[in-house]
């Protein structure tokens, strides 16, 4: 198990290293119990999603058929229905055409934008590289309104193998 950091919230008191060891063992057992519960829940959720997808498939197929029929009707009658307007309101909704524009790009587009247009048309997400800043001197950090914060943070680490051995003995 990975090392875990924690904060002070408990009213329970541990008096010696043996009790600390027992606390870590209990944390390990409880963590494994939670993982088993979560695993079962994930299986059930997956099954429910599969069942829902299967149950909803006829409705999805029917929607596709109706959409296709609406499109075919609109295309066939486009000259008559939409010569003076873009859409037709109906009792249960609207049918119509909407002018849209999109850009099609190919694999080479990004590199060509960089090379030919100096990156114009390229989106770049800027963010602070904190790993890089860890290597900077304090004076340099101060210039950019940053600082290193050093903390002695408590952690614990569960030895899963030992917890498993105890569980096997008990079970």
C-alpha contacts under 8 A as a table, 3 or more apart, distances in Angstrom:
res1	aa1	res2	aa2	distance
1	X	157	X	6.31
1	X	158	X	5.68
1	X	159	X	6.78
1	X	160	X	6.57
2	X	157	X	6.14
2	X	158	X	7.62
3	X	155	X	6.00
3	X	156	X	5.53
3	X	157	X	4.58
3	X	158	X	7.67
4	X	155	X	5.09
4	X	156	X	5.37
4	X	157	X	6.26
5	X	153	X	6.90
5	X	154	X	5.84
5	X	155	X	4.37
5	X	156	X	6.78
6	X	154	X	6.65
6	X	155	X	6.46
10	X	13	X	7.90
14	X	19	X	5.78
14	X	20	X	6.19
15	X	19	X	6.49
15	X	20	X	7.81
16	X	19	X	5.43
16	X	20	X	6.34
17	X	20	X	4.76
17	X	21	X	6.00
18	X	21	X	5.02
18	X	22	X	6.22
19	X	22	X	4.95
19	X	23	X	6.07
20	X	23	X	5.01
20	X	24	X	6.30
21	X	24	X	5.16
21	X	25	X	6.23
22	X	25	X	4.95
22	X	26	X	6.14
23	X	26	X	5.08
23	X	27	X	6.13
24	X	27	X	4.95
24	X	28	X	6.15
24	X	156	X	7.54
24	X	157	X	7.60
24	X	158	X	6.02
25	X	28	X	5.03
25	X	29	X	6.27
25	X	158	X	6.95
25	X	159	X	7.89
25	X	163	X	5.99
26	X	29	X	5.04
26	X	30	X	6.00
27	X	30	X	5.10
27	X	31	X	5.90
27	X	158	X	7.48
28	X	31	X	5.09
28	X	32	X	6.20
28	X	158	X	5.73
28	X	159	X	7.51
28	X	160	X	6.53
28	X	163	X	6.23
29	X	32	X	5.19
29	X	33	X	6.15
29	X	163	X	6.39
29	X	167	X	7.73
30	X	33	X	4.88
30	X	34	X	6.14
31	X	34	X	5.06
31	X	35	X	6.15
32	X	35	X	4.96
32	X	36	X	6.19
33	X	36	X	5.14
33	X	37	X	6.25
34	X	37	X	5.02
34	X	38	X	5.97
35	X	38	X	5.01
35	X	39	X	5.92
36	X	39	X	4.98
36	X	40	X	6.24
37	X	40	X	5.22
37	X	41	X	6.16
38	X	41	X	4.93
38	X	42	X	6.03
39	X	42	X	5.06
39	X	43	X	6.25
40	X	43	X	5.08
40	X	44	X	6.21
41	X	44	X	5.05
41	X	45	X	5.98
42	X	45	X	4.99
42	X	46	X	5.97
43	X	46	X	5.06
43	X	47	X	6.16
44	X	47	X	5.02
44	X	48	X	6.08
45	X	48	X	5.01
45	X	49	X	6.09
46	X	49	X	5.10
46	X	50	X	6.15
47	X	50	X	5.04
47	X	51	X	6.09
48	X	51	X	5.04
48	X	52	X	6.01
49	X	52	X	5.01
49	X	53	X	6.02
50	X	53	X	5.10
50	X	54	X	6.10
51	X	54	X	5.06
51	X	55	X	5.96
52	X	55	X	5.01
52	X	56	X	5.89
53	X	56	X	5.13
53	X	57	X	5.99
54	X	57	X	5.25
55	X	58	X	7.07
56	X	59	X	5.38
56	X	60	X	6.24
57	X	60	X	5.02
57	X	61	X	6.08
58	X	61	X	5.10
58	X	62	X	6.09
59	X	62	X	5.04
59	X	63	X	6.14
60	X	63	X	5.09
60	X	64	X	6.34
61	X	64	X	5.11
61	X	65	X	6.32
62	X	65	X	5.03
62	X	66	X	6.18
63	X	66	X	5.11
63	X	67	X	6.00
64	X	67	X	5.09
64	X	68	X	6.07
65	X	68	X	5.14
65	X	69	X	6.17
66	X	69	X	4.96
66	X	70	X	6.09
67	X	70	X	5.09
67	X	71	X	6.15
68	X	71	X	5.10
68	X	72	X	6.09
69	X	72	X	5.05
69	X	73	X	6.09
70	X	73	X	5.11
70	X	74	X	6.09
71	X	74	X	5.08
71	X	75	X	5.98
72	X	75	X	5.18
72	X	76	X	6.02
73	X	76	X	5.22
73	X	77	X	6.09
74	X	77	X	5.21
74	X	78	X	5.35
74	X	81	X	7.64
74	X	96	X	7.71
75	X	78	X	5.00
76	X	79	X	7.96
77	X	80	X	5.53
77	X	81	X	5.88
78	X	81	X	5.31
78	X	82	X	5.38
78	X	83	X	7.21
79	X	82	X	5.89
79	X	83	X	5.45
80	X	83	X	5.89
81	X	84	X	7.86
81	X	85	X	7.85
81	X	88	X	8.00
82	X	85	X	5.02
82	X	86	X	5.72
82	X	87	X	6.92
82	X	88	X	7.98
82	X	96	X	7.54
83	X	86	X	7.87
85	X	88	X	7.52
86	X	96	X	5.50
86	X	97	X	5.42
86	X	98	X	6.84
87	X	94	X	6.68
87	X	95	X	5.58
87	X	96	X	3.82
87	X	97	X	6.19
88	X	94	X	5.56
88	X	95	X	5.42
88	X	96	X	6.01
89	X	93	X	6.14
89	X	94	X	4.37
89	X	95	X	6.67
90	X	93	X	5.13
90	X	94	X	5.35
90	X	95	X	7.59
105	X	109	X	5.96
106	X	109	X	5.39
107	X	110	X	6.99
108	X	111	X	5.59
108	X	112	X	6.11
109	X	112	X	5.10
109	X	113	X	6.05
110	X	113	X	5.20
110	X	114	X	6.37
110	X	122	X	7.14
111	X	114	X	5.10
111	X	115	X	6.11
112	X	115	X	5.01
112	X	116	X	5.66
112	X	117	X	7.58
113	X	116	X	5.46
113	X	117	X	5.15
113	X	118	X	6.65
113	X	119	X	5.43
113	X	120	X	6.48
113	X	121	X	6.71
113	X	122	X	7.06
114	X	117	X	5.75
114	X	118	X	4.83
114	X	119	X	3.99
114	X	120	X	7.06
114	X	122	X	7.47
115	X	118	X	5.72
115	X	119	X	7.10
116	X	119	X	7.86
117	X	120	X	5.39
117	X	121	X	7.98
119	X	122	X	5.34
129	X	132	X	5.43
129	X	133	X	6.46
130	X	133	X	4.88
130	X	134	X	6.27
131	X	134	X	5.26
131	X	135	X	7.24
132	X	135	X	5.61
132	X	136	X	7.17
133	X	136	X	5.16
133	X	141	X	7.31
134	X	148	X	7.10
136	X	140	X	6.26
136	X	141	X	6.52
137	X	140	X	5.33
137	X	141	X	6.38
138	X	141	X	5.03
138	X	142	X	6.14
138	X	147	X	6.63
138	X	148	X	7.31
139	X	142	X	5.10
139	X	143	X	6.51
140	X	143	X	5.24
140	X	144	X	6.96
141	X	144	X	5.41
141	X	145	X	6.29
141	X	146	X	4.87
141	X	147	X	5.57
141	X	148	X	7.90
142	X	145	X	4.92
142	X	146	X	5.46
142	X	147	X	6.30
143	X	146	X	7.51
159	X	162	X	5.68
159	X	163	X	6.52
160	X	163	X	5.01
160	X	164	X	5.99
161	X	164	X	5.07
161	X	165	X	6.23
162	X	165	X	5.01
162	X	166	X	6.33
163	X	166	X	5.14
163	X	167	X	6.20
164	X	167	X	4.96
164	X	168	X	6.10
165	X	168	X	5.13
165	X	169	X	6.25
166	X	169	X	5.09
166	X	170	X	6.15
167	X	170	X	5.11
167	X	171	X	5.86
168	X	171	X	5.09
